[in-house]
């Protein structure tokens, strides 16, 4: 796993769900370890399987996931997700055009996971394993060719629909250069 990429400070805070994000960490094309600051961070892995960790305080962190990172070899690992600290999983609205109308289901067994993989539920969280899946096949079996594991949440934390937000991507002008 690679070294910590540079942290970018935003020119102006970017508000996501009433959280004022002041710094941005973006992974490289390699496997990276991204560790947040003591502020509210937006942490974004890249194409490889990255380790994403929020800051050492109780400030909220936002972990932006991409459908470009599907599967065991590419899905990011979030080491310290905590909904009680208002941490969020963020997904791009371009990938999820239904946004907050996208269906989410938390399950606790393989049997439930398979059941909901055959329904119109776009995101399925297997809490017993800490695995978040994208279900891209509608009502067909399995997750479809464009679906699969999107992230692993270490410690199998509670994840609810209100911990997931759908965002328009940031513009380059939002970042300090």
N, C-alpha and C positions, 0 to 999 in steps of 0.2 A: 504494500500500500504506500502510495506516494506521500510527500510532505504536504503541509498545510499551504494551499494556495493563498494568494493575497486577499485580504478583506477590503472591500470597497465601501467607502462612506458615501451615503446618498447626499446630493446637493440639498434636498429638502426631504423631510420625513415622508414616507409613502404609507398611507393608512390602509390597512387590511383588517376588516372586522373590528374597527375601533382601536387597533393596535398600531402604534406609530413606529414603523420599521425605520431604523437609522443606519443599519449596516447590512451588507450583502456579501455572502460567501458563495462562490461559484467554483465547482469542480472543473478539472481539466479533462482531456481525453483519456487520461490514465486513471487507475484506481487511486482515489484520494481519501484522506481523512480530513473532514471539515469540522472544526470546533468553533462554536459561537463565542461571542463576546459577552460582556456583562450587560449588554443592552438587548433590545428586541431585534432579532436577526431574521433575515430571510436566507435560508440555506438551500442551495441548489446543487445537487450532484450533477453528473454529466453522463456520458454514454456507458461508462464502466460501473461496476458495483462499488459504490462509495460508502464510507462510514460517516454518518451525519450525527453530530452531537451538539445539543444546544449549549448555551453559556452555563457557567457554574452557579448562577444565581437562580432565583425563582421567576425571573422575567420570562414572558412567553417567547416562543420561537416558532417560526413558520417554516415548514419543510415542503419545498416545491418539488413535486414528482412529475415525471414525464412518461408518456406511453412509449417513448424511445428506449426505455430502460426495463423492458419486460423480460421475465425469466430469471431463473436462479443465478445465472452468470452476470446479469446486468442490474437486477433490482437492488436499489439502495437499502442499506441497513440503518435504521434510526435507533440510536442506542439509548435515548433517554426521553422518549415522548411522554408527556404528562398533561392530560386534559385538564386536570385541576389547576395547573399553572397557565391555562388558556393556550397551550400549544395547539397548532393547527397543521393539518395536512392540506396543502394547496394543490389544485389541479388546474391545468390550462383550459379555459373555456373553449378554445379551438378544438381540443381533443374531446371535450364533454359539452357539446352544444346545448344539451338540456340543463346544464348548470345545476342549480339547487333542486331542480325537478328530477335529477338523476336518482335512481333508487339505490339505497344502501341497506345492507343486512349484515348484522354480526351473528356469527354462528359459533357453536361450541363443540362440534363433532364433524368427522369426515362425512357422515351420512347427511347432515344438514348442508354441508358445503356442496356436495354433489346435487342435492335437491335444488338449491338455489342457483347453481350453475346452469340448470335447465329452465330457469325463469327469467323474466325481464328485470333483472337486478344488475345494474352496471358495476357496482362495487360490493365485494363480499369480503368481510374481515373474519378470518378464522382465529378467534381469540385464543383458543386452546394452543395455537401454534405461533401467534403473533404475526400472521401473514395476511397481507392485503392484496386482493386479486381484482383485476379488471375482467369483467365478464362481457365479451364483445360479440356474443353470438345470438342474442335474443333468447328464444326458447329452446334452441338446440342443446344437445348434451355438451358437456365440457365448457371451456371458456372461449372457444373459437380461435381461429388462426391469428387474430389480432389481439387476443387477450392473454391473460396469465398473471403470474406473480408480478406485482408492481413495487412492493416494499415489504421488508421484514421489520417489525417493531420489537426490539429486544425487551425482555421482561414481560411480554404479553400484556401490555397495559389495556385498560378500558378505552375503546374507541367508539364514539357515537357519531351520528350524522352531523351534529352541530360542531364537531371537531374538523369537519371537511368543508373547505371553501373553494369556489371556482373563480379564477382570476383571469382578467385580460392581462397579457404579458406586459411587463414593464418596457418603457421606451428607453433607448440609450441615453436620452437627455436627462433621465432621472438619476443618473450616476455621476459621481465626481470622477474626473479623468486623471 
